[in-house]
Amino acid sequence: MRKIILIVLSVILIAGSIFFAKYLIDSKNKPKQKLEKIVKTVFTEVVTNNTVPLVISTNGNLVAKNKIELYAEVQGVLQKTSKDFKQGTSYSKGETIIKINSDEFYANLQAQKSNLFNLITAIMPDIRLDYPSEFDKWQNYLQNFDNNGGTNKLPEFASEKEKFFISGRGINTAYYNVKNLEVKLNKHNIRAPFNGILTESLVNPGTLIRVGQKLGEFISPSVYEIGVSIKSEFKDLLQVGKQVKLHNLEKTKTWTGKVIRINGKLDTATQTIKAFIEVVGKDLKEGQYLEIELQAKAEENAYEVQRNLIVENSKLYIVKDSVLDLISVNPIFENENTVIVKGLPNGTVLLSKPVPGSYAGMLVTIFNENKK
């Protein structure tokens, strides 16, 4: 009985092995699935060469052409004027911007003027005796002497002898001391040299002002200039008086400026030359960022493409018989976002948008807007 059982188990094991081996052979011989080729849809444009103007783009910040920094040349307490000394306050030409208390200084000036008057008065008897012909002019000077106004110039000397006599009495020294104080007295009031606006305010009324302290900044908002750096290879395009176009970053507003100065020295680090452009117009502000376009020569038989389409610095993808191909071109000028190239035949079907993972020989289909 045991032998029969063993024989039956052996037969079953052998049969199972045969069936399992056949299963493995059959699964190995199954046909492979065919992979479908992926054909990408691309955007294209047809090349038409024409005359393309070369425009040099650069940028910079506006600076007021008439701008002064306000510094104190005398010491005293800042006084309040008819207008607040604050940013954005406008002043007309000749209007007082800053007023520094000058009571003590004015009293010192009056003392010096009184001293000058007394010195001249003291020599009048000597002038009558020694220089009778010059007495009248000195007497007129005393009669017109104004303690509250400016000090008149001393009478002209008729001779060297008179000059030495007046100088020896210390009158010349006293006179120039008075004039020096009068000049300093005027510095207690800072007046607007032109119509403008206060763009910086660093002090308030009641503050003690010291000599050399910066008080603020004053500009004229009517005329601005902008400094731009141009590559040395384009320096021949710059000429004083040449008009240029300027626009804001959004390109919603445009102004016309002109070149007013050109630096005669190249920047050794960047090999650029600095040019200054004057611009007048509404909606312009100090520090505003503008882009400038300088018109260069026009290039014939050329085509303008997007910079992101350039491959390996000098190649472009074209579509030929539904297959991508790379052709070499000659880039002749680069703008911020585009490149002007030569060497593209008219009628060439050029990719107008980059295709991720593109390569020469890739199958593509051209996007058809009508079909969509």
C-alpha positions as CSV (number, residue, x, y, z in Angstrom):
1,M,0.0,0.0,0.0
2,R,2.8,2.4,0.9
3,K,4.5,1.7,-2.5
4,I,1.2,2.6,-4.3
5,I,1.0,5.9,-2.4
6,L,4.6,6.8,-3.3
7,I,4.0,6.0,-6.9
8,V,0.9,8.2,-7.1
9,L,2.7,11.1,-5.4
10,S,5.6,10.8,-7.8
11,V,3.3,10.9,-10.8
12,I,1.5,13.9,-9.5
13,L,4.8,15.8,-8.8
14,I,6.1,15.0,-12.3
15,A,2.9,16.1,-13.9
16,G,2.9,19.3,-11.9
17,S,6.5,20.1,-12.9
18,I,5.7,19.6,-16.6
19,F,2.7,21.9,-16.5
20,F,4.7,24.6,-14.5
21,A,7.5,24.4,-17.1
22,K,5.1,24.8,-19.9
23,Y,3.5,27.9,-18.2
24,L,6.9,29.5,-17.9
25,I,7.7,28.9,-21.6
26,D,4.4,30.3,-22.7
27,S,4.7,33.5,-20.7
28,K,8.2,34.1,-22.0
29,N,7.0,34.0,-25.6
30,K,4.3,36.6,-25.2
31,P,4.6,39.5,-27.8
32,K,6.0,42.8,-26.6
33,Q,3.7,45.8,-26.4
34,K,4.3,48.4,-29.0
35,L,5.1,51.9,-27.6
36,E,3.3,54.7,-29.3
37,K,5.6,57.6,-30.5
38,I,4.8,60.9,-28.8
39,V,4.4,63.8,-31.2
40,K,4.5,67.2,-29.6
41,T,2.6,70.2,-30.9
42,V,4.8,73.3,-31.5
43,F,4.2,77.0,-32.3
44,T,6.0,78.3,-35.3
45,E,6.4,81.4,-37.4
46,V,7.4,81.9,-41.0
47,V,10.6,83.9,-41.5
48,T,10.5,87.1,-43.6
49,N,13.8,89.0,-43.6
50,N,13.6,92.8,-43.7
51,T,15.4,95.9,-42.4
52,V,15.6,95.8,-38.6
53,P,16.7,99.0,-36.6
54,L,19.3,98.4,-34.0
55,V,18.2,100.0,-30.7
56,I,20.6,100.1,-27.7
57,S,18.7,99.8,-24.5
58,T,20.1,101.0,-21.1
59,N,18.7,102.4,-17.9
60,G,19.4,104.7,-15.0
61,N,17.9,106.9,-12.3
62,L,16.7,110.5,-12.6
63,V,18.6,113.2,-10.7
64,A,17.4,116.8,-10.5
65,K,19.7,119.0,-12.6
66,N,19.3,121.8,-10.1
67,K,19.9,120.4,-6.7
68,I,21.6,121.8,-3.6
69,E,22.4,120.4,-0.2
70,L,21.6,122.8,2.6
71,Y,24.4,123.2,5.2
72,A,24.7,125.7,8.1
73,E,27.6,128.1,7.9
74,V,26.7,129.8,11.2
75,Q,25.5,128.7,14.6
76,G,22.2,129.4,16.2
77,V,18.7,128.2,17.0
78,L,16.5,127.3,14.0
79,Q,13.4,129.6,13.8
80,K,10.0,129.0,12.4
81,T,9.3,130.6,9.0
82,S,6.0,131.2,7.1
83,K,6.3,127.6,5.8
84,D,7.1,124.4,7.6
85,F,10.6,123.1,7.0
86,K,9.3,119.7,5.9
87,Q,9.7,117.4,2.9
88,G,7.5,118.3,0.0
89,T,7.3,122.0,0.9
90,S,7.6,124.2,-2.2
91,Y,9.4,127.5,-2.2
92,S,9.6,130.3,-4.8
93,K,12.9,131.9,-5.9
94,G,14.1,134.3,-3.2
95,E,11.8,132.9,-0.5
96,T,13.3,132.1,2.9
97,I,13.8,128.4,3.4
98,I,15.8,128.5,6.7
99,K,16.1,131.2,9.3
100,I,18.6,130.9,12.1
101,N,18.3,133.2,15.2
102,S,20.9,136.0,14.8
103,D,20.1,138.4,17.7
104,E,23.5,138.0,19.4
105,F,25.3,138.2,16.1
106,Y,23.4,141.3,15.0
107,A,24.3,143.1,18.3
108,N,28.0,142.3,17.7
109,L,27.7,143.7,14.2
110,Q,26.1,146.9,15.4
111,A,29.0,147.3,17.9
112,Q,31.6,147.0,15.2
113,K,29.7,149.5,13.0
114,S,29.6,151.9,15.9
115,N,33.3,151.5,16.3
116,L,33.9,152.2,12.6
117,F,31.8,155.3,12.9
118,N,33.7,156.5,15.9
119,L,37.1,156.0,14.3
120,I,36.1,158.0,11.3
121,T,34.6,160.8,13.4
122,A,37.8,161.0,15.5
123,I,40.0,161.7,12.4
124,M,37.7,164.4,10.9
125,P,39.6,167.3,12.6
126,D,42.9,166.0,11.3
127,I,41.4,165.6,7.8
128,R,40.1,169.2,7.8
129,L,43.6,170.5,8.7
130,D,45.9,168.1,6.7
131,Y,43.6,167.1,3.8
132,P,41.1,170.0,3.4
133,S,40.2,169.0,-0.2
134,E,39.1,165.5,1.0
135,F,37.1,166.6,4.0
136,D,33.7,166.8,2.2
137,K,33.8,163.2,0.9
138,W,34.5,161.9,4.4
139,Q,31.8,164.1,5.9
140,N,29.3,162.9,3.3
141,Y,30.3,159.3,4.2
142,L,29.4,159.9,7.8
143,Q,26.2,161.6,7.0
144,N,25.1,158.6,4.9
145,F,26.3,156.1,7.4
146,D,23.4,153.7,8.1
147,N,23.5,151.7,11.3
148,N,20.6,149.5,10.3
149,G,21.5,148.9,6.6
150,G,24.6,147.8,4.7
151,T,27.8,149.6,5.2
152,N,28.9,151.8,2.2
153,K,32.3,151.4,0.6
154,L,35.0,153.7,2.0
155,P,35.7,156.8,-0.1
156,E,38.5,156.5,-2.7
157,F,41.9,157.7,-1.6
158,A,43.2,160.7,-3.5
159,S,46.8,160.1,-2.6
160,E,49.2,157.6,-1.0
161,K,49.6,160.0,1.9
162,E,45.9,159.9,2.6
163,K,45.8,156.1,2.2
164,F,48.6,155.7,4.8
165,F,46.9,158.1,7.1
166,I,43.6,156.3,7.1
167,S,45.2,152.9,7.3
168,G,47.3,154.0,10.2
169,R,44.2,154.9,12.2
170,G,42.8,151.3,11.9
171,I,39.9,152.4,9.8
172,N,40.5,149.9,7.0
173,T,40.6,147.1,9.5
174,A,37.4,148.2,11.2
175,Y,35.7,148.5,7.9
176,Y,36.5,145.0,6.7
177,N,35.6,143.5,10.1
178,V,32.1,145.1,9.6
179,K,31.8,143.8,6.1
180,N,32.8,140.3,7.2
181,L,30.2,140.3,9.9
182,E,27.6,141.5,7.4
183,V,28.3,138.6,5.1
184,K,28.0,136.1,8.0
185,L,24.8,137.8,9.1
186,N,23.2,137.1,5.7
187,K,24.1,133.4,6.2
188,H,21.6,133.2,9.0
189,N,18.9,133.2,6.3
190,I,19.0,130.7,3.5
191,R,16.9,131.7,0.5
192,A,15.7,129.6,-2.4
193,P,18.0,130.1,-5.4
194,F,15.3,128.9,-7.8
195,N,11.7,127.6,-7.7
196,G,11.8,124.2,-6.1
197,I,10.8,121.7,-3.5
198,L,12.3,120.5,-0.3
199,T,13.1,116.8,-0.6
200,E,15.0,116.2,2.6
201,S,14.5,117.8,6.1
202,L,16.9,116.9,8.9
203,V,16.1,119.6,11.6
204,N,13.1,121.1,13.3
205,P,12.4,124.6,14.6
206,G,14.0,125.1,18.0
207,T,17.0,122.9,17.2
208,L,20.4,124.3,17.9
209,I,22.2,124.4,14.6
210,R,26.0,124.0,14.5
211,V,28.5,125.1,11.8
212,G,28.8,122.5,9.1
213,Q,25.6,120.6,10.0
214,K,23.5,119.4,7.1
215,L,20.0,120.7,7.2
216,G,18.3,119.3,4.1
217,E,18.1,119.1,0.3
218,F,16.4,121.3,-2.2
219,I,15.7,120.6,-5.8
220,S,14.1,122.0,-8.9
221,P,11.4,119.5,-10.1
222,S,11.3,121.0,-13.6
223,V,14.6,119.6,-15.2
224,Y,16.2,116.3,-14.6
225,E,19.2,114.4,-16.0
226,I,20.1,110.7,-16.1
227,G,23.5,109.1,-16.4
228,V,23.8,106.0,-18.5
229,S,26.7,103.7,-19.3
230,I,27.2,102.7,-22.9
231,K,29.5,100.0,-24.2
232,S,32.7,101.5,-25.7
233,E,31.9,99.9,-29.1
234,F,28.8,102.1,-29.4
235,K,30.5,105.4,-28.3
236,D,30.3,106.8,-31.8
237,L,26.5,106.7,-31.6
238,L,26.6,109.3,-28.8
239,Q,26.7,113.0,-29.8
240,V,25.9,116.0,-27.7
241,G,22.5,117.3,-28.7
242,K,21.2,113.9,-30.0
243,Q,17.6,113.1,-29.0
244,V,16.8,109.8,-27.3
245,K,13.6,108.1,-26.1
246,L,12.9,107.3,-22.5
247,H,10.1,105.3,-20.9
248,N,9.1,103.9,-17.5
249,L,9.4,100.2,-16.6
250,E,5.7,99.5,-17.5
251,K,6.3,101.3,-20.9
252,T,3.1,103.3,-20.4
253,K,4.7,106.7,-20.6
254,T,7.4,108.0,-22.9
255,W,9.6,111.1,-22.8
256,T,12.1,112.7,-25.2
257,G,15.5,113.7,-23.9
258,K,18.8,114.9,-25.3
259,V,22.4,114.1,-24.6
260,I,24.0,117.1,-22.9
261,R,27.4,115.7,-21.7
262,I,29.7,112.8,-22.5
263,N,32.5,111.7,-20.2
264,G,35.9,111.6,-21.9
265,K,37.1,108.7,-19.9
266,L,36.2,105.0,-20.1
267,D,35.4,102.9,-17.1
268,T,38.4,100.5,-16.9
269,A,36.4,97.8,-15.2
270,T,33.4,97.7,-17.4
271,Q,34.8,99.3,-20.6
272,T,31.8,101.6,-20.7
273,I,31.5,105.3,-21.3
274,K,29.2,107.6,-19.2
275,A,26.7,109.9,-21.0
276,F,24.2,112.3,-19.4
277,I,20.8,112.9,-20.8
278,E,18.6,115.9,-19.9
279,V,14.8,115.3,-19.8
280,V,11.9,117.6,-19.1
281,G,8.4,116.5,-18.7
282,K,5.4,115.8,-16.4
283,D,5.2,112.9,-14.0
284,L,9.0,112.8,-13.5
285,K,10.4,112.4,-10.0
286,E,13.8,112.5,-8.4
287,G,15.2,108.9,-8.2
288,Q,12.8,107.5,-10.8
289,Y,14.1,104.5,-12.8
290,L,13.8,104.9,-16.5
291,E,14.9,102.9,-19.6
292,I,16.6,104.7,-22.5
293,E,16.6,103.7,-26.1
294,L,19.4,104.9,-28.4
295,Q,18.8,104.5,-32.1
296,A,21.7,102.9,-33.9
297,K,22.1,101.9,-37.5
298,A,19.5,99.7,-39.3
299,E,20.6,96.2,-40.4
300,E,19.2,95.0,-43.8
301,N,18.1,91.4,-44.5
302,A,17.9,90.5,-40.9
303,Y,15.3,88.9,-38.6
304,E,14.5,89.4,-34.8
305,V,13.9,86.4,-32.6
306,Q,13.4,85.8,-28.9
307,R,16.6,85.3,-26.9
308,N,15.3,82.1,-25.3
309,L,15.1,80.5,-28.8
310,I,18.8,80.7,-29.3
311,V,20.6,77.3,-28.8
312,E,24.3,77.0,-28.3
313,N,24.7,80.8,-28.8
314,S,24.3,80.6,-32.6
315,K,21.6,78.0,-33.6
316,L,17.9,77.9,-34.0
317,Y,15.3,75.1,-34.3
318,I,13.3,74.9,-37.5
319,V,10.5,72.6,-38.6
320,K,11.1,70.6,-41.8
321,D,8.8,67.9,-42.9
322,S,7.3,67.6,-39.4
323,V,10.8,67.1,-37.9
324,L,12.9,69.5,-35.8
325,D,16.2,70.5,-37.2
326,L,19.0,72.8,-36.0
327,I,20.5,75.4,-38.3
328,S,23.3,77.9,-37.6
329,V,22.7,81.6,-37.8
330,N,24.8,84.8,-37.3
331,P,23.7,86.8,-34.2
332,I,24.7,90.4,-34.9
333,F,23.0,92.3,-32.1
334,E,21.4,91.5,-28.7
335,N,18.6,93.5,-27.0
336,E,17.3,92.8,-23.5
337,N,14.8,90.2,-24.7
338,T,15.5,89.6,-28.4
339,V,18.4,88.9,-30.8
340,I,18.8,90.1,-34.3
341,V,20.2,87.4,-36.6
342,K,21.2,86.9,-40.2
343,G,21.4,83.8,-42.2
344,L,17.7,82.6,-42.0
345,P,16.3,82.0,-45.5
346,N,12.9,83.6,-46.2
347,G,10.0,81.1,-45.8
348,T,11.8,79.1,-43.1
349,V,9.4,77.6,-40.5
350,L,10.9,78.7,-37.2
351,L,9.9,77.7,-33.7
352,S,8.3,80.7,-32.1
353,K,8.3,79.2,-28.6
354,P,10.8,76.9,-26.9
355,V,9.9,73.2,-26.6
356,P,11.2,71.4,-23.5
357,G,13.4,68.4,-24.3
358,S,13.6,69.3,-28.0
359,Y,16.3,67.7,-30.2
360,A,17.2,67.5,-33.8
361,G,15.1,64.7,-35.5
362,M,12.2,65.1,-33.0
363,L,8.7,64.5,-34.6
364,V,6.4,67.5,-34.1
365,T,3.1,68.8,-35.4
366,I,2.5,72.5,-36.0
367,F,-0.3,74.1,-33.9
368,N,-3.2,75.1,-36.1
369,E,-5.4,77.8,-34.6
370,N,-8.2,77.2,-37.1
371,K,-8.2,73.5,-36.4
372,K,-8.5,74.2,-32.7
